Amino acid sequence: MSSAEVKEAKPTPTDLAGREEQIFTTGLLPSQLIRRLIEQSRISASPAIVEEQIQPASLDLRLGEIAHRVQASFLPGQLSTVEDRIRDLRMMRVDLTRAAILEKGCVYIVPLVESLELPADISARANPKSTTGRLDIFTRLITDYGAEFESVSSGYKGKLYAEIVPRTFTVAVRAGMRLNQLRFVRGKPVASDRAISALDEEKKLVYLDEHSPIKAQVDRGLMVSVNLEAGEPSEVIAYRAKRNSPAIELDKIDYYSPDDFWDIRQQPKNKTLILDPGDFYILASKERVRVPPEYAAEMIPIDPSVGEFRIHYAGFFDPGFGYGVSDIKGTRAVLEVRAHEVPFLIEHRQVVGRLKYMRLLHRPDKIYGTDIGSSYQRQELTLSKQFRRQ
């Protein structure tokens, strides 16, 4: 797909406000260009890809019919395929044509339905979907001859695989479920701090509430801090996952009682929280962040030198997140947090991550929101969609 083909693929000459669109040669591919890759058989699948898989700047990937439980996580390296490694490490096959249990703490490799034949100037990056991260399902993309997780090299031709490790809950999955997603990239579209600051001046990227924009704090990305302060006495500030909970069937939506799976934390003393090693927490950002439709974003975990924990397994933020068509005044980022080796204290408004903004080649023909089935557009502190809202 050349730059000329990108221009030919442009579906509309104007944005939603009627202004002429600007097209770039470096950036993430928007929904209409992902659709074009599918039409050109650059992305192929059987069963065929459906429109619901195409997100504003990414493609949802589906699980195939077999999971391979293996002895250990791996990268195939430059001389091996994923199937070669599976043959060496396989312990058992799991049939996914019906609901199948993936045990907590075990490593599974699942061939995905989709495969790629990318153009020479297009690469891709993968990430777990939001619901996957909120269930602490550690999911990473692997390719044949790959030396990195979550990365697809330019011009890659071949199959895709998901490594799946349920960390906190045993889960039941089946073929066709979508646990991770793929972004397609031309060049290096990450916005500089200067560009993010200019975007904040124009669009207002951060609100403290629906009426109060504040200046974005930018240092190697937009700084994001944790919220440990309640607006009212009954407000939930954090969820900590219980150990030894029942299995969660991922296709059961709005079904499970949170009380069976989570300990609820309200405003802690002194607005601090001690993270216990090995426990999994759901928290929210203090800031309500916005991603204008011409951009996407990704949450970058905290630097190891700043704290003994990591956040946000599911780091992709779609065009329009917390923004809509400029009618939404920001949405909190939900933070999936796990401490490492020692107990670690975090404080209210402590910086825990950065949002990297990335320009799209041009505005997508769909944006994040309820119109396309997005689950978390106006979220506060929200568990995954399998749990009943309280």
Secondary structure, DSSP 8 states (H G I E B T S, - for coil): --HHHHHHT---SB-TTS-B----SSEE--HHHHHHHHHTTSEE-SS---GGGB-SS-EEEEB-SEEEEESS-----TT--HHHHHHHHEEEEEE-SS-EEE-TT-EEEEEEEEEEE--TT-EEEEEE-HHHHHTTEEEEEEETT-SSTTEE-TT-EEEEEEEEEESSS-EEE-TT-EEEEEEEEES--B--HHHHHHHHHHH--EEEETTEE----BSSSEEEEB----SSTT---EEEE-SS---EETT--S-B-GGGTEEEE-S-GGGEEEE-BT-EEEEEEEEEE---TTEEEEEEE--TTT-SEEE-SS-EE-TTTTTTTTT---EEEEEEEEE-SS-EEEETT-EEEEEEEEEBSS--SS-SSGGGT-S-TT-SS---TTB---
